[in-house]
Amino acid sequence: MRRGLVIGKFMPIHNGHISLINFAAAQCDELIVSMSYTPQDPVNPEMRFEWINEIFKNHPKIKPAIIVDDFDDDRLVLQERTRIWANKMSEVYPEIHVLFSSEDYGESFAISLQAEHVLFDQARTLTPISATLVRTSPFKYWDFIPKEVRQHYVKKICLYGPESTGKSTLAEKMALHYHTEFVPEVARELISSNDITVEDIIKIGYAQTERVKEKTKIANKILFCDTDLITTKIYSAHYLNQVPRILDELESEITYDLYLLLDIDVEWVADHLRDFGDKRLEMFNRFKTELDTRGINYIIISGNYEEREAKIIAIVDSILNNVSSG
């Protein structure tokens, strides 16, 4: 059996890594993909390892492995560090026949492993990307990020506030403008009146949370969300005089990158679920207080609907430009 080895931090794994791993797997009976990590890594190790497993789950020859880097010493010269690494790899993964890499240290590493070395795209001409570039400017290098990883970098924007302020319309319009996804207010799909029960509100909480998670996986850089669990809790307190504890847990599962608090300076439009037309200022202040209490940053969006749309586009464009440029 010809056993190969690819090592890396994969912080995060990108299309260049994937090309290297596929290249290596084609030349082996078994390929170990060893991910090293330290507790100080800027990208969560468990999440990185999950990405690798998910990407290669249908490749039986590829065997992801994880190892804590508690033996490297960056005070040493490269040759000595390489020898220490090779010794550790030999200890953990016996009988490595070939090392695949795109790095300068690959040859000396392979010699220490007593293995063959195969160099792949060292100049990064096939896939001009690095993990550092992805971490620094993920939107600029979006096309080099596998779909399993992209969700980590998606910016979630919550359109938030009381009834009849344009949240639903703006969420859908913004998604179309930016060629991405939006999450609707799931409650409107599940209930037909305000005569709700605790079971209804819990069902809404779970459904809203799950929909955000699902859409985050396929969003294109930005995800627009019409409402959140804070909103669900506000209406639960109003209609039921209680807030089920599970809503606290569900709220903690989703972190939004930006809240846009929609002002009430547009005309009230009634429908079969809206019933706060005479309490708009009171409800606006309630929504605002919930953000202030949590220490959540937000931007108030006021003006007519065209002005709101223009303001949101300007804000999102700024986010995209800043994230792209690092």
C-alpha positions in Angstrom: 0.0 0.0 0.0 1.3 3.4 -0.9 0.5 5.8 1.9 0.8 9.6 1.3 0.7 12.6 3.7 -0.4 16.2 3.3 0.1 18.5 6.3 -1.3 21.9 7.0 -3.2 24.2 9.4 -6.0 24.6 6.8 -6.9 27.9 8.4 -9.2 27.8 6.5 -9.0 25.1 3.9 -9.3 26.7 0.4 -9.4 25.5 -3.2 -5.6 25.5 -3.4 -5.5 23.0 -0.5 -8.2 20.9 -2.2 -6.3 20.8 -5.5 -3.2 19.6 -3.6 -5.1 16.9 -1.7 -6.9 15.7 -4.9 -3.6 15.6 -6.7 -2.0 13.6 -3.9 -5.0 11.2 -3.5 -4.7 10.3 -7.2 -1.2 8.9 -6.6 -1.9 7.0 -3.3 -3.8 4.0 -2.0 -4.4 6.0 1.2 -3.8 9.7 1.9 -3.6 11.1 5.4 -4.6 14.8 5.6 -3.1 16.0 8.9 -4.4 19.2 10.3 -2.4 20.8 13.1 -3.7 23.4 15.5 -3.0 25.4 18.6 -5.5 26.8 21.1 -4.6 30.3 19.9 -5.5 29.7 16.3 -7.7 32.5 14.9 -10.1 30.0 13.2 -11.7 27.4 15.4 -9.9 24.0 15.1 -13.0 21.8 15.5 -14.8 23.8 12.8 -11.8 23.6 10.4 -11.6 19.8 10.9 -15.4 19.5 10.3 -14.9 21.4 7.0 -12.2 19.0 5.9 -14.3 15.9 6.8 -17.3 17.3 5.0 -15.4 18.2 1.8 -13.8 14.8 1.5 -16.6 12.6 3.0 -17.1 10.8 -0.3 -13.4 10.1 -0.9 -12.6 6.8 0.8 -8.8 7.1 0.2 -8.6 10.4 2.0 -8.2 10.1 5.8 -8.4 13.4 7.7 -6.5 13.5 11.0 -6.0 16.2 13.6 -3.0 16.8 15.8 -2.3 19.5 18.4 0.8 21.5 17.7 2.5 21.4 21.1 5.9 20.5 19.9 6.9 23.2 17.4 9.4 25.9 18.5 9.6 28.9 16.2 12.8 30.0 17.9 14.6 27.2 16.1 16.0 27.4 12.6 13.8 26.0 9.9 15.9 22.8 9.4 15.6 21.9 13.1 11.9 22.6 13.2 11.4 20.5 10.1 13.2 17.6 11.7 11.1 17.9 14.9 7.9 17.9 12.8 9.0 15.0 10.7 9.8 12.9 13.8 6.3 13.7 15.2 4.6 12.7 12.0 6.6 9.4 11.9 5.5 8.8 15.5 1.8 9.5 14.8 1.5 8.3 11.3 3.8 5.3 10.7 4.8 4.1 7.2 4.5 7.3 5.2 5.8 6.6 1.7 5.3 10.0 0.1 4.9 13.6 1.2 3.0 16.0 -1.0 3.5 19.7 -0.4 3.7 23.1 -2.1 6.3 24.5 0.4 10.0 25.1 0.4 10.5 22.8 3.4 8.9 19.9 1.7 12.1 18.3 0.5 13.9 18.3 3.8 10.7 17.3 5.6 10.4 14.2 3.3 14.1 13.3 3.9 13.5 13.4 7.6 10.4 11.2 7.1 12.5 8.9 4.9 9.8 9.4 2.3 9.6 10.6 -1.3 8.6 14.2 -1.9 6.2 15.4 -4.6 6.0 19.1 -5.1 2.8 20.6 -6.3 2.2 24.1 -7.6 4.7 25.8 -5.4 4.4 29.1 -7.3 0.6 29.0 -6.8 0.0 29.5 -10.5 -2.8 26.9 -10.7 -4.7 28.3 -7.7 -3.3 31.7 -6.6 -4.6 31.8 -3.1 -3.4 31.4 0.5 -5.2 30.9 3.8 -3.9 34.3 4.9 -5.5 36.0 2.0 -8.8 34.3 2.7 -8.7 35.3 6.4 -7.8 38.9 5.5 -10.1 39.5 2.5 -12.6 36.7 2.3 -15.0 38.5 -0.1 -12.2 39.4 -2.5 -11.2 35.8 -2.7 -14.7 34.3 -2.4 -14.4 32.1 -5.5 -11.4 30.3 -3.9 -13.4 29.4 -0.8 -15.3 26.1 -0.8 -19.0 26.2 -0.1 -18.5 24.3 3.2 -16.3 27.2 4.4 -18.1 30.2 3.0 -20.9 30.2 5.6 -18.2 31.1 8.2 -17.6 34.4 6.5 -21.2 35.3 5.5 -22.3 38.6 7.1 -25.7 38.3 8.6 -27.8 41.5 8.6 -30.9 41.7 10.7 -33.7 44.0 9.5 -35.3 44.7 12.9 -38.1 46.7 14.4 -41.8 47.0 14.9 -44.6 46.2 12.4 -45.1 47.9 9.1 -41.7 49.4 8.7 -40.6 47.6 5.5 -38.6 44.7 6.9 -40.0 42.0 4.7 -39.9 44.0 1.4 -36.4 45.3 2.1 -35.0 41.9 3.0 -36.2 40.5 -0.3 -35.2 43.5 -2.4 -31.7 43.6 -0.9 -31.3 39.9 -1.5 -32.1 40.4 -5.2 -29.8 43.4 -5.4 -26.8 41.5 -4.0 -27.6 38.2 -5.6 -27.9 36.4 -2.3 -30.5 34.9 0.1 -32.9 36.3 2.6 -34.7 34.8 5.5 -38.4 35.8 5.8 -40.4 36.2 9.0 -41.2 32.5 9.4 -44.1 33.3 11.8 -46.2 34.4 8.9 -45.9 30.9 7.4 -46.9 29.2 10.6 -49.7 31.2 12.1 -52.8 32.8 10.6 -53.9 35.0 13.6 -52.5 36.4 16.8 -54.4 33.8 18.9 -51.2 31.9 19.6 -50.0 29.4 22.2 -46.7 28.7 23.9 -46.3 25.8 21.6 -46.7 28.1 18.6 -44.1 30.5 19.8 -41.6 27.8 20.5 -42.2 26.3 17.0 -41.7 29.8 15.5 -38.4 30.2 17.5 -37.0 26.9 16.2 -38.2 27.4 12.7 -36.7 31.0 12.5 -33.4 29.8 13.9 -33.2 26.8 11.5 -34.0 28.9 8.5 -31.2 31.3 9.3 -28.8 28.4 9.6 -29.9 26.9 6.3 -29.7 30.1 4.4 -26.3 31.0 5.8 -24.9 27.8 4.1 -25.9 29.1 0.6 -25.8 32.9 1.0 -23.5 34.9 -1.2 -21.4 37.0 1.2 -24.4 38.7 2.8 -27.6 37.2 4.4 -30.6 39.5 5.0 -32.8 38.4 7.8 -36.3 39.7 8.3 -36.7 39.6 12.1 -34.9 37.6 14.8 -35.4 35.8 18.1 -35.5 39.1 20.1 -38.6 40.0 18.1 -40.1 36.6 18.8 -39.5 37.2 22.5 -41.1 40.6 22.4 -44.3 39.3 20.9 -44.3 36.3 23.2 -44.2 38.6 26.2 -47.0 40.7 24.7 -49.4 38.0 23.6 -48.6 35.3 26.2 -47.3 37.3 29.1 -44.3 34.9 29.2 -41.2 34.0 27.3 -40.3 30.3 27.1 -36.7 29.8 28.3 -35.9 27.9 25.1 -36.1 31.2 23.2 -33.0 32.4 25.2 -31.1 29.4 24.0 -32.2 29.8 20.4 -31.3 33.5 20.5 -27.8 32.6 21.5 -27.3 30.3 18.5 -27.3 33.1 16.0 -25.1 36.1 16.0 -25.9 38.9 13.6 -23.1 41.1 12.3 -25.3 44.1 12.0 -28.8 45.2 13.1 -30.7 47.7 11.1 -33.5 49.2 13.3 -36.2 50.4 11.0 -37.9 53.7 12.1 -41.7 54.2 12.2 -41.7 57.3 9.9 -43.5 55.5 7.2 -47.3 55.0 6.8 -48.9 52.2 8.8 -50.3 49.4 6.6 -52.7 47.1 8.4 -53.0 43.4 7.8 -54.5 40.3 9.5 -51.5 40.0 12.0 -50.6 43.6 12.7 -52.3 45.2 15.7 -50.0 47.9 17.1 -51.0 50.8 14.8 -51.8 52.9 17.8 -48.6 52.0 19.7 -45.9 52.5 17.1 -43.7 54.7 19.1 -44.1 52.5 22.2 -43.1 49.4 20.2 -40.2 51.2 18.5 -38.8 52.2 21.9 -39.3 48.6 23.1 -37.4 47.2 20.2 -34.6 49.8 20.7 -34.4 49.1 24.4 -33.9 45.4 23.8 -30.8 46.1 21.7 -29.5 48.7 24.1 -29.9 46.3 27.0 -27.8 43.7 25.2 -25.2 46.1 24.1 -25.9 45.4 20.5 -24.7 48.0 17.9 -27.3 49.1 15.4 -28.1 51.7 12.8 -31.5 53.4 12.7 -32.9 53.4 9.1 -35.5 56.2 8.5 -37.0 58.0 5.6 -39.4 56.8 2.9 -38.9 53.4 1.3 -36.7 54.6 -1.5 -34.5 56.4 1.0 -34.3 53.3 3.3 -33.3 51.2 0.4 -30.5 53.6 -0.7 -29.2 53.9 2.9 -29.1 50.1 3.3 -27.2 49.7 0.0 -24.7 52.3 1.0 -24.1 50.4 4.4 -23.8 47.0 2.8 -21.5 48.3 0.0 -19.2 49.6 2.7 -19.2 46.3 4.5 -18.4 44.5 1.3 -15.6 46.9 0.4 -14.1 46.7 3.9 -14.2 43.0 4.1 -12.8 42.5 0.6 -9.9 44.9 1.2 -9.1 43.5 4.6 
